[in-house]
């Protein structure tokens, strides 16, 4: 058996991660930790920012120490009003490979590239 194979898969969290959608743009990392720590120890909380503007994107991820605590938080906080918004709380699912960041850029050209021959 090839036991070492699963150790080589990048970005796969060992525990479950919670996705929080429809989040208030005023929410801070500390607010998430305060909310979810009512259910257990919060290992990590992140509020992704838009690459272009640096503004929050209206969703977050929280990882807790115990899967049972995460499931309880998901069950209790689903469709609850928090900071003026009806939040959605679900188990986070990995992004599909085709939807990942990076790549693209086709047709934009480079320095002085007008699409014709260089010379």
C-alpha positions in Angstrom: 0.0 0.0 0.0 1.1 3.5 -0.7 0.5 5.2 2.6 2.7 8.2 1.9 0.4 9.4 -1.0 -2.2 11.2 1.2 0.6 13.0 3.0 1.6 14.7 -0.3 -1.8 16.3 -1.0 -1.6 20.0 -0.4 -4.1 22.2 1.3 -6.3 19.5 2.7 -7.3 20.4 6.2 -7.4 17.5 8.7 -10.5 18.7 10.4 -13.7 20.2 8.9 -13.8 23.9 8.0 -16.9 26.1 8.3 -18.0 28.5 5.6 -19.9 31.6 6.7 -21.7 33.4 3.8 -23.7 36.6 3.6 -21.4 38.1 6.2 -21.6 41.7 7.2 -18.7 43.7 5.7 -18.2 45.2 9.2 -17.4 41.7 10.7 -13.8 41.3 11.9 -11.8 38.2 12.6 -12.2 38.9 16.4 -16.0 38.9 15.9 -15.9 35.5 14.3 -13.7 34.1 17.0 -16.1 35.5 19.7 -19.2 34.0 18.0 -17.7 30.6 17.3 -15.8 30.2 20.6 -19.2 29.8 22.2 -19.1 26.3 20.6 -15.5 25.3 21.4 -11.9 26.3 20.6 -11.4 28.2 17.4 -8.2 27.2 15.6 -8.4 29.6 12.8 -10.7 32.3 11.4 -10.1 34.1 8.1 -11.9 36.8 6.1 -10.7 36.7 2.5 -10.1 40.0 0.9 -10.7 41.0 -2.7 -7.3 41.1 -4.6 -8.2 44.2 -6.5 -9.7 46.4 -3.8 -8.5 44.9 -0.6 -12.0 44.9 0.8 -13.7 42.0 2.5 -15.6 39.7 0.2 -18.6 39.0 2.5 -17.7 35.5 3.6 -15.3 33.8 6.0 -13.9 30.5 7.1 -13.6 29.2 10.6 -11.8 26.0 11.7 -12.4 24.6 15.1 -10.5 22.0 17.2 -13.3 19.5 17.4 -15.5 18.3 14.6 -18.4 17.9 17.0 -18.1 21.6 18.0 -18.1 22.6 14.3 -21.2 20.6 13.6 -23.0 22.1 16.6 -22.0 25.6 15.4 -23.3 24.9 11.9 -26.6 23.5 13.2 -27.2 26.4 15.6 -26.0 29.3 13.4 -27.6 28.3 10.1 -29.9 31.2 8.8 -29.4 33.3 12.0 -29.3 37.1 11.9 -25.8 38.3 13.0 -24.5 41.8 12.7 -27.6 42.8 10.7 -27.4 40.0 8.1 -28.9 36.5 7.8 -25.8 34.4 7.7 -25.4 31.1 6.0 -23.2 28.6 7.8 -22.2 25.3 6.1 -19.4 22.8 6.0 -16.8 24.2 3.6 -16.1 22.2 0.4 -12.8 22.4 -1.5 -12.8 24.4 -4.7 -13.0 22.5 -7.9 -9.6 22.5 -9.7 -11.0 24.5 -12.7 -12.2 27.3 -10.4 -9.0 27.9 -8.6 -7.2 31.3 -8.7 -4.4 32.2 -11.0 -3.9 31.3 -14.6 -6.0 33.0 -17.3 -4.9 36.3 -18.7 -5.4 35.2 -22.3 -5.9 37.9 -24.8 -4.6 40.7 -22.6 -1.2 40.9 -24.2 2.0 42.1 -22.7 4.2 45.2 -22.9 3.1 47.0 -26.1 1.6 43.9 -27.5 -1.1 44.9 -30.0 -1.7 41.3 -31.1 0.4 41.6 -34.2 3.9 40.5 -35.0 6.6 41.8 -32.7 8.9 43.1 -35.4 
